């Protein structure tokens, strides 16, 4: 599983952030073939997903946080909060999609 999971996660690096507008300066991320395949790996995928947050590009981080939310990965709370509190993407031309994914995760985490 680890090899297959890493191959799937590597594909996130080139996956464009796209989805329907939610009325704000961000896009609504929805499941796609790749994210469904990663979620199908189950809770065992959570440590690998979480460990990638520190080095992820902006677009990869969007999908990583989305996946953690899909997997109800409450154990990843600290890592997601650290990503939120980091200044890694400040000053780069991005919309608020990552911020919204982080907000959704943190809003929902206490209910899991």
C-alpha positions as CSV (number, residue, x, y, z in Angstrom):
1,X,0.0,0.0,0.0
2,X,2.8,2.5,0.9
3,X,4.2,2.4,-2.7
4,X,0.8,2.9,-4.3
5,X,-0.1,5.6,-1.8
6,X,3.1,7.5,-2.4
7,X,2.6,7.3,-6.2
8,X,-0.9,8.7,-5.8
9,X,0.3,11.4,-3.5
10,X,3.1,12.4,-5.9
11,X,0.4,13.0,-8.5
12,X,-1.1,15.8,-6.3
13,X,2.0,17.9,-7.1
14,X,0.8,18.5,-10.7
15,X,-3.0,18.5,-10.1
16,X,-4.4,21.9,-10.8
17,X,-6.6,23.6,-8.2
18,X,-9.9,23.9,-9.9
19,X,-13.6,23.6,-9.1
20,X,-16.7,25.6,-9.0
21,X,-16.7,29.0,-7.5
22,X,-18.3,29.3,-4.1
23,X,-19.1,32.9,-4.5
24,X,-15.8,34.1,-3.0
25,X,-12.2,34.5,-4.1
26,X,-11.6,30.8,-3.9
27,X,-12.7,27.6,-5.7
28,X,-14.7,24.7,-4.2
29,X,-12.6,21.6,-4.2
30,X,-14.5,18.5,-4.9
31,X,-13.6,14.8,-5.0
32,X,-12.0,13.6,-8.3
33,X,-10.6,10.3,-9.5
34,X,-7.2,10.9,-7.8
35,X,-8.6,12.1,-4.4
36,X,-11.1,9.2,-4.4
37,X,-8.2,6.8,-4.9
38,X,-6.3,8.3,-2.0
39,X,-9.3,8.3,0.3
40,X,-9.9,4.7,-0.6
41,X,-6.6,3.9,1.1
42,X,-8.4,4.7,4.3
43,X,-7.1,6.0,7.7
44,X,-3.7,4.4,7.1
45,X,-3.0,7.1,4.6
46,X,-3.3,9.9,7.2
47,X,0.3,9.9,8.4
48,X,1.7,10.0,4.8
49,X,-0.7,12.9,3.9
50,X,0.1,14.8,7.1
51,X,3.9,14.4,6.7
52,X,3.7,16.1,3.3
53,X,2.2,19.3,4.6
54,X,5.6,20.8,5.6
55,X,7.0,20.6,2.1
56,X,4.0,20.9,-0.1
57,X,3.5,23.5,-2.7
58,X,0.4,25.7,-2.4
59,X,-1.7,23.6,-4.8
60,X,-0.6,20.3,-3.2
61,X,-1.4,21.7,0.3
62,X,-4.9,22.5,-0.9
63,X,-5.5,18.9,-1.8
64,X,-3.7,17.5,1.3
65,X,-5.9,19.5,3.6
66,X,-9.0,18.5,1.6
67,X,-8.0,14.8,1.9
68,X,-7.4,15.1,5.6
69,X,-10.9,16.5,6.0
70,X,-12.4,13.7,3.8
71,X,-10.7,11.2,6.0
72,X,-11.8,12.9,9.2
73,X,-8.2,13.0,10.3
74,X,-8.6,14.6,13.7
75,X,-5.0,13.6,14.6
76,X,-3.8,16.0,11.9
77,X,-5.2,19.0,13.6
78,X,-1.8,20.3,14.9
79,X,-0.2,19.9,11.5
80,X,-3.1,21.8,9.8
81,X,-2.9,24.5,12.4
82,X,0.8,24.8,11.9
83,X,0.2,25.2,8.1
84,X,-2.4,27.9,8.9
85,X,0.0,29.8,11.2
86,X,3.0,29.6,8.9
87,X,3.8,32.4,6.6
88,X,5.0,30.1,3.8
89,X,2.6,31.3,1.2
90,X,2.2,34.9,2.1
91,X,3.1,37.3,-0.6
92,X,2.4,34.8,-3.3
93,X,-0.4,35.3,-5.8
94,X,-3.0,32.8,-4.7
95,X,-6.7,33.0,-4.0
96,X,-8.1,31.9,-0.7
97,X,-8.7,28.3,-1.6
98,X,-6.1,26.9,0.9
99,X,-7.4,29.2,3.6
100,X,-10.9,27.9,3.1
101,X,-9.8,24.3,3.1
102,X,-8.0,24.9,6.4
103,X,-11.0,26.7,7.8
104,X,-13.4,23.9,6.8
105,X,-11.0,21.3,8.4
106,X,-10.7,23.2,11.6
107,X,-14.5,23.9,11.7
108,X,-15.3,20.2,11.4
109,X,-12.5,18.5,13.4
110,X,-14.2,18.7,16.7
111,X,-17.2,16.8,15.4
112,X,-15.2,13.7,14.4
